[in-house]
């Protein structure tokens, strides 16, 4: 690509935009993909990645004009990240950069901004829990966010951030003392009690303290089912899932298998949470965009149990994504949304691809495939269901006359979504797949499934 002689943020037009009032009072400020149109959706996924990257790296990337972004039929590839500028995570630090993005992206800025705010909030959910609200207030415009969009308080989020996990002689120890010493509302207390029960932490323990963790999924799901019968059940389940995600992310640094069990449980609780896609969108974004890199890039070769735990977690997250996407289609039909949650469904498809690719690279031993057969079959079925939901959503979009960039996804070079679906079907329709059949089938993954450009959805089961 030819290097530009003049950086776009140094031109007079862009300099004039920086420092001006970003959004006029009559313009809507949105953070949800549900509130975008086809033009806005085009920049949403780019914004998600930028928001997550800014949260994790404390940097903003310039020269991000549309000319530096390629579309390969399914998603966007950033050709050139451009220059980076270090920032503090405070609202004022983002305003000049966002003004530059507004002048650069034009009509696509609304979607870029919505994705950026969603990704930024997901990445700073517990260490800077008030950042998004401060930034929202500084941007101006009219906010369309309902009160249920983000139902956790800064106190609850900060307390989760202060929790810690460590590895001892007997297992994983967890310190939840910060959760036990702060003041919460009644709904938050219900979520904390369920969390304590699942982790076998004695409720009401004076000043909390560090205790040996023993995760009990049955106890957790029983508590979650009981919570569904209580007032404000949606919020209490949301908070419980949110807490499990945060604790799981901390535990992954000391014990991977236990962390994966916690993260899978968070997805199971989320699936019980609500039938409102708007309510679950931000919760799903947290599970995806605050995920530690160690879950994707281990520092050693994983053991069988850890690999199988990853298969189970990926499957549960895909089920959440498919359900969330289908709920968004329902909202689209009844007029309570203007766009489906495309990024959610694509995240499920890409993560499944990443896990399958990682498994194929991790082993070609029929014994491993025989042991993993139930998990692999479940994952491939979820993959096929995700693709079917995607095609159904595209057909509905075409019937409405919507213009989405994924219209041509079945016309791209092989491998594409068609060959991927056929690869899935060949496995799930095999009457009695042998371990040798599994191994041979997964050896064909790179000629049938597009595992390029997975970004944060790329996974490894070996040391990198």
C-alpha positions as CSV (number, residue, x, y, z in Angstrom):
1,X,0.0,0.0,0.0
2,X,1.4,3.4,-0.9
3,X,2.4,5.5,2.1
4,X,0.5,8.7,2.5
5,X,2.6,11.8,2.4
6,X,0.2,13.6,4.8
7,X,-1.2,12.0,7.9
8,X,-5.0,12.4,7.9
9,X,-5.2,13.9,11.4
10,X,-2.8,16.6,10.4
11,X,-4.8,18.0,7.5
12,X,-6.8,21.2,8.0
13,X,-10.2,19.4,7.8
14,X,-9.2,17.0,10.6
15,X,-7.6,19.7,12.7
16,X,-10.8,21.7,12.5
17,X,-12.8,18.7,13.8
18,X,-10.6,18.0,16.8
19,X,-11.7,19.9,19.8
20,X,-15.2,20.7,18.5
21,X,-18.3,19.4,20.2
22,X,-18.3,15.8,19.1
23,X,-22.0,15.0,19.0
24,X,-24.8,17.7,18.8
25,X,-27.7,17.4,21.3
26,X,-30.0,16.0,18.7
27,X,-27.8,13.1,17.6
28,X,-28.2,9.7,19.1
29,X,-25.3,8.1,21.0
30,X,-25.5,4.4,20.9
31,X,-23.4,1.6,22.2
32,X,-25.4,-1.3,20.9
33,X,-25.2,-3.1,17.5
34,X,-28.9,-3.4,17.7
35,X,-29.4,0.3,17.1
36,X,-27.3,0.6,13.9
37,X,-28.2,0.3,10.2
38,X,-26.3,-1.4,7.5
39,X,-23.9,1.5,7.1
40,X,-23.2,1.7,10.8
41,X,-22.8,-2.0,11.2
42,X,-19.9,-1.9,8.7
43,X,-17.6,-0.2,11.2
44,X,-18.9,-1.9,14.4
45,X,-16.5,-4.9,14.4
46,X,-13.6,-2.6,13.7
47,X,-14.7,-0.4,16.7
48,X,-14.9,-3.5,19.0
49,X,-11.3,-4.4,18.3
50,X,-10.1,-0.9,18.7
51,X,-12.0,-0.5,22.0
52,X,-10.6,-3.8,23.4
53,X,-7.1,-2.9,22.2
54,X,-7.2,0.5,23.8
55,X,-8.4,-1.1,27.1
56,X,-5.6,-3.6,27.2
57,X,-2.7,-1.7,25.7
58,X,-3.6,1.9,26.9
59,X,-3.0,3.1,23.3
60,X,-4.9,4.7,20.5
61,X,-4.1,4.0,16.9
62,X,-4.2,6.7,14.3
63,X,-4.3,6.5,10.5
64,X,-7.3,4.2,10.7
65,X,-9.1,5.5,7.7
66,X,-11.3,3.0,5.7
67,X,-8.5,2.8,3.1
68,X,-6.4,0.9,5.7
69,X,-9.1,-1.7,6.2
70,X,-9.7,-4.6,3.8
71,X,-12.9,-6.7,3.7
72,X,-12.3,-10.4,2.8
73,X,-15.9,-11.5,2.5
74,X,-16.5,-12.4,6.2
75,X,-14.7,-9.8,8.2
76,X,-12.3,-6.9,8.3
77,X,-8.6,-7.0,8.2
78,X,-6.6,-4.0,9.4
79,X,-3.8,-3.5,6.9
80,X,-1.9,-0.9,8.8
81,X,-2.4,0.0,12.5
82,X,-0.7,3.4,11.9
83,X,1.0,5.4,14.6
84,X,0.1,4.7,18.2
85,X,-0.2,7.1,21.1
86,X,-0.2,6.1,24.7
87,X,-3.0,7.4,26.9
88,X,-4.4,7.4,30.3
89,X,-7.8,5.7,30.7
90,X,-9.8,8.8,31.3
91,X,-12.6,10.3,29.2
92,X,-10.8,13.4,28.1
93,X,-8.0,11.3,26.5
94,X,-10.3,9.8,23.9
95,X,-12.1,13.0,22.7
96,X,-9.5,14.3,20.2
97,X,-9.0,10.8,18.8
98,X,-12.7,10.3,18.4
99,X,-13.1,13.7,16.7
100,X,-10.4,12.5,14.3
101,X,-12.3,9.3,13.7
102,X,-15.5,11.2,13.1
103,X,-13.9,13.3,10.4
104,X,-12.2,10.2,8.8
105,X,-15.2,7.8,8.8
106,X,-18.0,10.1,8.0
107,X,-21.4,8.2,7.9
108,X,-19.6,5.1,9.3
109,X,-18.5,6.8,12.4
110,X,-21.7,6.0,14.3
111,X,-21.1,2.3,14.0
112,X,-17.4,2.6,14.7
113,X,-18.1,4.6,17.9
114,X,-20.8,2.1,19.1
115,X,-18.3,-0.7,18.7
116,X,-15.5,1.2,20.3
117,X,-17.5,2.1,23.4
118,X,-18.8,-1.5,23.7
119,X,-15.2,-3.0,23.4
120,X,-13.7,-0.3,25.7
121,X,-16.3,-1.0,28.4
122,X,-15.8,-4.8,28.2
123,X,-12.1,-4.4,28.6
124,X,-12.3,-2.0,31.5
125,X,-15.4,-3.5,33.2
126,X,-13.7,-4.1,36.6
127,X,-10.5,-2.0,36.7
128,X,-12.2,1.3,35.4
129,X,-15.9,0.6,35.9
130,X,-17.0,4.3,35.6
131,X,-15.0,5.1,32.4
132,X,-17.7,4.5,29.9
133,X,-20.3,6.6,31.7
134,X,-17.8,9.4,32.0
135,X,-17.0,9.2,28.3
136,X,-20.6,9.0,27.4
137,X,-21.3,12.2,29.3
138,X,-18.4,13.9,27.6
139,X,-19.4,12.9,24.1
140,X,-22.8,14.6,24.2
141,X,-25.8,13.6,22.1
142,X,-28.8,11.7,23.2
143,X,-28.2,8.3,24.7
144,X,-30.5,5.5,23.7
145,X,-29.1,3.1,26.4
146,X,-31.8,1.6,28.6
147,X,-31.2,1.3,32.3
148,X,-30.9,-2.5,32.0
149,X,-28.0,-2.3,29.5
150,X,-25.3,-2.4,32.2
151,X,-26.9,-3.5,35.5
152,X,-23.8,-3.7,37.6
153,X,-22.7,-0.9,40.0
154,X,-19.1,0.5,40.1
155,X,-18.9,-0.8,43.7
156,X,-19.7,-4.4,42.7
157,X,-17.4,-4.3,39.7
158,X,-14.5,-2.8,41.7
159,X,-14.9,-5.4,44.5
160,X,-14.6,-8.2,41.8
161,X,-11.5,-6.5,40.6
162,X,-9.9,-6.7,44.0
163,X,-10.6,-10.5,44.3
164,X,-7.5,-12.7,43.7
165,X,-6.6,-16.3,43.1
166,X,-3.5,-18.3,43.9
167,X,-2.2,-21.8,43.7
168,X,-1.3,-23.7,46.9
169,X,-0.3,-27.2,47.9
170,X,-3.9,-28.3,48.1
171,X,-5.3,-26.5,45.1
172,X,-6.6,-23.0,44.1
173,X,-7.2,-20.5,46.8
174,X,-9.5,-17.5,46.3
175,X,-9.7,-14.3,48.3
176,X,-13.2,-12.9,48.0
177,X,-12.9,-10.6,51.0
178,X,-13.5,-7.5,48.9
179,X,-17.0,-8.9,48.1
180,X,-17.8,-9.5,51.7
181,X,-16.9,-6.1,53.1
182,X,-18.6,-3.7,50.8
183,X,-22.2,-2.4,50.8
184,X,-24.4,-3.8,48.1
185,X,-28.1,-3.7,47.1
186,X,-30.3,-6.7,47.7
187,X,-29.9,-8.0,44.2
188,X,-26.1,-7.9,44.3
189,X,-26.2,-9.7,47.6
190,X,-28.2,-12.6,46.1
191,X,-25.6,-12.9,43.3
192,X,-22.8,-12.9,45.8
193,X,-24.4,-15.6,48.0
194,X,-24.8,-17.9,44.9
195,X,-21.2,-17.3,44.0
196,X,-20.0,-18.2,47.5
197,X,-22.1,-21.3,47.5
198,X,-20.7,-22.5,44.2
199,X,-17.1,-21.8,45.3
200,X,-17.8,-23.4,48.8
201,X,-16.9,-20.1,50.5
202,X,-18.6,-19.9,53.9
203,X,-21.3,-17.1,53.6
204,X,-20.8,-14.2,55.9
205,X,-17.2,-15.2,56.8
206,X,-15.8,-12.3,58.8
207,X,-13.7,-10.1,56.5
208,X,-13.7,-12.9,53.9
209,X,-10.2,-14.3,53.9
210,X,-8.4,-16.7,51.6
211,X,-10.1,-20.1,51.3
212,X,-9.5,-23.2,49.2
213,X,-11.8,-23.2,46.2
214,X,-14.0,-26.2,45.4
215,X,-16.2,-25.4,42.4
216,X,-19.6,-27.1,42.6
217,X,-21.5,-26.8,39.3
218,X,-24.6,-28.6,40.6
219,X,-24.9,-26.2,43.6
220,X,-24.4,-23.2,41.3
221,X,-27.1,-24.3,38.8
222,X,-29.6,-25.1,41.7
223,X,-29.0,-21.6,43.1
224,X,-29.4,-20.0,39.6
225,X,-32.7,-21.9,39.1
226,X,-33.9,-20.6,42.5
227,X,-32.9,-17.1,41.5
228,X,-35.2,-17.2,38.5
229,X,-38.2,-17.3,40.8
230,X,-37.1,-14.2,42.7
231,X,-37.9,-10.6,41.9
232,X,-35.3,-8.9,39.7
233,X,-34.1,-12.4,38.6
234,X,-32.7,-11.1,35.3
235,X,-30.3,-8.7,37.0
236,X,-29.2,-11.2,39.7
237,X,-28.4,-13.8,37.0
238,X,-26.6,-11.2,34.9
239,X,-24.5,-10.3,37.9
240,X,-23.8,-13.9,38.8
241,X,-22.6,-14.6,35.2
242,X,-20.5,-11.5,35.2
243,X,-18.9,-12.5,38.5
244,X,-18.1,-16.0,37.2
245,X,-16.4,-14.5,34.1
246,X,-14.2,-12.2,36.2
247,X,-13.2,-14.9,38.7
248,X,-12.6,-17.3,35.9
249,X,-10.3,-14.9,34.2
250,X,-8.3,-14.5,37.4
251,X,-8.1,-18.3,38.0
252,X,-6.9,-19.0,34.5
253,X,-3.5,-17.6,35.5
254,X,-3.0,-20.3,38.1
255,X,-5.2,-23.3,37.1
256,X,-6.6,-23.5,33.6
257,X,-9.1,-26.4,33.9
258,X,-10.9,-24.8,36.9
259,X,-11.0,-21.5,35.1
260,X,-12.6,-23.1,32.1
261,X,-15.2,-24.7,34.3
262,X,-16.0,-21.3,35.8
263,X,-16.2,-19.7,32.4
264,X,-18.4,-22.4,31.0
265,X,-20.7,-22.1,34.0
266,X,-20.9,-18.3,33.3
267,X,-22.3,-19.1,29.9
268,X,-24.8,-21.6,31.3
269,X,-26.1,-18.9,33.7
270,X,-26.2,-16.3,31.0
271,X,-28.4,-18.6,28.9
272,X,-30.9,-18.7,31.8
273,X,-30.7,-14.9,32.2
274,X,-33.3,-13.4,29.9
275,X,-35.0,-13.4,26.5
276,X,-33.9,-9.8,25.9
277,X,-31.0,-9.6,23.4
278,X,-30.3,-6.0,24.5
279,X,-29.8,-7.1,28.1
280,X,-27.4,-9.9,27.2
281,X,-25.3,-8.1,24.5
282,X,-23.0,-6.3,26.9
283,X,-22.6,-9.5,29.1
284,X,-21.5,-11.5,26.1
285,X,-19.1,-8.7,25.1
286,X,-17.4,-8.9,28.5
287,X,-16.8,-12.7,28.1
288,X,-15.3,-12.2,24.7
289,X,-13.4,-8.9,24.9
290,X,-12.0,-9.0,28.4
291,X,-10.6,-12.5,27.9
292,X,-6.9,-12.8,29.0
293,X,-4.5,-13.7,26.3
294,X,-3.2,-16.7,28.3
295,X,-6.5,-18.5,27.4
296,X,-5.6,-18.2,23.7
297,X,-1.8,-18.5,23.9
298,X,-0.6,-20.9,26.7
299,X,2.9,-21.0,27.9
300,X,3.1,-24.7,27.6
301,X,1.6,-27.7,25.8
302,X,-1.9,-28.3,27.2
303,X,-2.9,-31.6,28.8
304,X,-5.9,-33.6,27.6
305,X,-8.2,-32.4,30.3
306,X,-7.4,-28.8,29.6
307,X,-8.0,-29.2,25.9
308,X,-11.3,-31.0,26.5
309,X,-12.3,-28.2,28.9
310,X,-11.7,-25.7,26.2
311,X,-13.9,-27.6,23.8
312,X,-16.7,-27.5,26.4
313,X,-16.3,-23.8,27.1
314,X,-16.2,-23.0,23.4
315,X,-19.4,-25.0,22.8
316,X,-21.3,-23.2,25.6
317,X,-20.2,-19.8,24.4
318,X,-21.3,-20.7,20.9
319,X,-24.8,-21.7,22.2
320,X,-25.1,-18.4,24.0
321,X,-24.1,-16.6,20.8
322,X,-26.6,-18.4,18.6
323,X,-29.4,-17.8,21.0
324,X,-28.4,-14.1,21.3
325,X,-28.4,-13.7,17.6
326,X,-31.7,-15.4,17.1
327,X,-33.2,-13.1,19.9
328,X,-31.9,-10.1,18.0
329,X,-33.6,-11.3,14.8
330,X,-36.9,-11.5,16.8
331,X,-36.3,-7.9,18.0
332,X,-35.7,-6.9,14.4
333,X,-39.0,-8.4,13.3
334,X,-41.0,-6.7,16.0
335,X,-39.4,-3.3,15.4
336,X,-37.5,-3.0,18.7
337,X,-34.1,-3.2,16.9
338,X,-32.8,-1.9,13.6
339,X,-29.9,-4.4,13.2
340,X,-29.0,-8.0,14.2
341,X,-26.1,-8.9,16.4
342,X,-23.9,-10.0,13.5
343,X,-20.6,-9.5,15.5
344,X,-21.9,-11.9,18.2
345,X,-22.5,-14.7,15.7
346,X,-19.3,-14.2,13.8
347,X,-17.4,-14.4,17.1
348,X,-18.9,-17.8,17.8
349,X,-18.0,-19.1,14.3
350,X,-14.5,-17.8,14.4
351,X,-13.8,-19.1,17.9
352,X,-15.0,-22.5,16.9
353,X,-12.7,-22.4,13.9
354,X,-9.8,-21.4,16.1
355,X,-10.4,-24.2,18.6
356,X,-10.8,-26.8,15.8
357,X,-7.6,-25.6,14.2
358,X,-5.8,-25.7,17.5
359,X,-7.0,-29.3,18.1
360,X,-5.8,-30.4,14.6
361,X,-2.4,-28.9,15.3
362,X,-2.2,-30.3,18.8
363,X,-2.6,-34.0,17.8
364,X,-3.2,-36.5,15.0
365,X,-3.4,-39.4,17.5
366,X,-6.6,-41.5,17.0
367,X,-6.6,-42.1,20.8
368,X,-6.9,-38.4,21.4
369,X,-9.7,-38.1,18.8
370,X,-11.5,-41.1,20.4
371,X,-11.4,-39.5,23.9
372,X,-12.5,-36.1,22.5
373,X,-15.2,-37.4,20.1
374,X,-18.2,-36.3,22.2
375,X,-16.8,-32.8,22.7
376,X,-15.8,-32.4,19.1
377,X,-19.1,-33.6,17.8
378,X,-21.0,-31.2,20.0
379,X,-18.7,-28.4,18.8
380,X,-19.2,-29.2,15.2
381,X,-23.0,-29.3,15.7
382,X,-22.8,-25.9,17.3
383,X,-20.7,-24.7,14.3
384,X,-23.3,-26.0,11.9
385,X,-26.1,-24.3,13.9
386,X,-24.2,-21.0,13.8
387,X,-23.8,-21.1,10.1
388,X,-27.5,-22.0,9.6
389,X,-28.4,-19.0,11.8
390,X,-26.1,-16.8,9.8
391,X,-27.6,-17.8,6.5
392,X,-31.1,-17.4,7.9
393,X,-30.3,-13.9,9.1
394,X,-28.8,-13.0,5.7
395,X,-31.9,-14.2,3.9
396,X,-34.1,-12.1,6.1
397,X,-31.8,-9.1,5.6
398,X,-32.1,-9.6,1.8
399,X,-35.9,-9.8,2.0
400,X,-35.9,-6.4,3.9
401,X,-33.6,-4.9,1.3
402,X,-30.8,-4.3,3.8
403,X,-27.3,-3.9,2.5
404,X,-24.8,-5.8,4.5
405,X,-21.2,-6.6,3.6
406,X,-21.7,-10.3,4.1
407,X,-24.0,-10.7,1.1
408,X,-21.1,-12.0,-0.9
409,X,-19.7,-14.4,1.7
410,X,-20.6,-17.5,-0.3
411,X,-18.9,-16.1,-3.5
412,X,-15.4,-15.7,-1.9
413,X,-12.5,-18.0,-2.7
414,X,-12.6,-21.5,-1.2
415,X,-12.6,-22.2,1.7
416,X,-15.8,-20.4,2.5
417,X,-18.9,-20.7,4.5
418,X,-20.3,-23.3,2.1
419,X,-17.3,-25.7,2.3
420,X,-17.3,-25.2,6.1
421,X,-20.9,-26.3,6.4
422,X,-20.2,-29.3,4.2
423,X,-17.2,-30.2,6.3
424,X,-19.5,-30.1,9.4
425,X,-22.2,-32.1,7.8
426,X,-19.8,-34.8,6.7
427,X,-18.8,-35.4,10.3
428,X,-22.2,-35.2,12.0
429,X,-23.9,-37.4,9.5
430,X,-21.3,-40.1,9.7
431,X,-23.2,-43.0,11.3
432,X,-20.3,-44.4,13.4
433,X,-17.3,-42.2,13.1
434,X,-14.1,-44.0,14.1
435,X,-11.1,-42.3,15.7
436,X,-9.3,-42.8,12.4
437,X,-12.2,-41.1,10.6
438,X,-12.0,-38.1,13.0
439,X,-8.3,-37.7,12.5
440,X,-8.6,-37.9,8.7
441,X,-11.5,-35.5,8.8
442,X,-9.7,-32.9,10.9
443,X,-6.7,-33.2,8.7
444,X,-8.9,-31.6,5.9
445,X,-9.8,-28.6,8.0
446,X,-7.6,-26.1,6.2
447,X,-8.9,-27.0,2.8
448,X,-12.6,-26.7,4.0
449,X,-12.6,-24.1,6.8
450,X,-11.3,-20.5,6.6
451,X,-8.9,-20.4,9.6
452,X,-7.1,-17.2,8.4
453,X,-7.6,-13.8,10.0
454,X,-9.1,-15.1,13.2
455,X,-7.6,-12.3,15.3
456,X,-8.5,-12.6,19.0
457,X,-10.4,-15.8,18.2
458,X,-7.2,-17.7,17.2
459,X,-6.4,-20.4,19.8
460,X,-3.4,-22.5,20.5
461,X,-3.0,-25.7,22.6
462,X,0.8,-25.6,22.4
463,X,3.4,-23.2,23.7
464,X,3.9,-20.1,21.5
